[in-house]
């Protein structure tokens, strides 16, 4: 059996290959996605403090982090030429197909929107 570090060394894409493939568009989208990840972590931390450490929810901080998330998401939407309205309409369609008009654990497990032959 291979050692994990050997497997990683054999399979990881080298940094120079990543740089060779990195176009301005790819760099922009990577920047926006990394920004989303970082801001989502900050939002999670704010919620964690409330839920786990019994601190009062810092609404001002939550609003700030949600705004930062919107910034990075808009950066992606601009580059892929998709509007926020289109994203929301797609999400409504997907969730309506998955749950109908009300959440249920069964619908969450079944995920009807992911069934073969169903359009997202």
C-alpha positions in Angstrom: 0.0 0.0 0.0 1.3 3.5 -0.9 2.1 6.0 1.7 -0.3 8.9 1.8 2.5 11.4 1.2 3.7 9.5 -1.8 0.2 9.5 -3.2 -0.2 13.2 -2.7 3.2 13.9 -4.2 2.3 11.9 -7.3 -1.2 13.4 -7.7 -0.9 17.1 -6.7 -0.8 19.6 -9.6 2.5 21.4 -9.4 2.4 25.1 -8.7 4.3 26.0 -11.9 1.6 24.1 -13.9 -1.1 26.0 -12.1 0.6 29.3 -12.9 1.0 28.3 -16.6 -2.7 27.7 -16.8 -3.7 30.8 -14.8 -5.4 33.3 -17.1 -6.7 36.7 -15.8 -10.3 35.2 -15.7 -9.2 32.2 -13.8 -7.2 34.4 -11.4 -10.2 36.7 -10.8 -12.6 33.7 -10.2 -10.1 32.1 -7.8 -9.7 35.4 -6.0 -13.5 35.7 -5.6 -14.0 32.1 -4.6 -11.2 32.4 -2.0 -12.8 35.6 -0.7 -16.2 33.8 -0.4 -14.5 31.0 1.6 -12.8 33.5 3.9 -15.9 35.6 4.5 -18.0 32.4 5.0 -15.5 31.4 7.7 -15.9 34.8 9.4 -19.7 34.5 9.3 -19.5 31.0 10.7 -17.3 32.2 13.5 -19.9 34.9 14.4 -22.7 32.3 14.5 -20.4 29.8 16.5 -19.8 32.4 19.2 -23.6 32.7 19.6 -24.5 29.1 19.3 -21.6 27.4 21.1 -20.2 30.1 23.5 -23.6 31.6 24.5 -22.5 35.1 23.3 -25.0 37.6 22.0 -25.2 37.5 18.2 -23.2 40.5 16.8 -25.8 41.5 14.2 -23.5 44.3 12.9 -20.7 41.8 12.3 -23.1 39.4 10.6 -24.4 42.1 8.3 -20.8 43.1 7.5 -19.9 39.5 6.6 -23.0 39.0 4.5 -22.1 42.2 2.6 -18.6 40.9 2.0 -20.0 37.6 0.7 -22.3 39.6 -1.6 -19.2 41.5 -2.9 -17.4 38.4 -3.8 -20.4 36.7 -5.3 -21.1 39.8 -7.4 -17.5 39.6 -8.6 -18.2 36.1 -9.9 -21.6 37.0 -11.4 -20.1 39.9 -13.4 -17.4 37.7 -14.9 -19.7 34.9 -15.8 -22.4 37.3 -17.0 -25.1 36.0 -14.8 -27.4 38.3 -12.7 -28.3 37.9 -9.1 -31.9 37.6 -10.2 -31.0 34.7 -12.5 -29.2 32.9 -9.6 -32.2 33.4 -7.3 -34.7 32.2 -10.0 -32.6 29.1 -10.5 -32.4 28.5 -6.8 -36.1 28.9 -6.4 -36.8 26.4 -9.2 -34.3 23.9 -7.7 -35.6 24.1 -4.2 -39.3 24.0 -5.3 -38.5 20.8 -7.2 -36.7 19.3 -4.2 -39.2 20.2 -1.5 -42.4 21.3 -3.1 -44.0 23.8 -0.8 -42.6 22.7 2.5 -39.4 21.2 3.9 -39.3 17.5 4.9 -36.5 15.2 5.9 -37.6 12.7 3.3 -37.5 15.3 0.5 -34.0 16.4 1.7 -32.8 12.8 1.5 -34.5 12.1 -1.8 -33.3 15.3 -3.6 -35.8 15.0 -6.5 -33.9 17.8 -8.3 -30.9 15.5 -8.6 -32.8 12.5 -10.0 -31.7 11.3 -13.4 -33.9 12.8 -16.1 -34.9 15.8 -14.0 -33.8 19.2 -15.1 -32.2 21.4 -12.5 
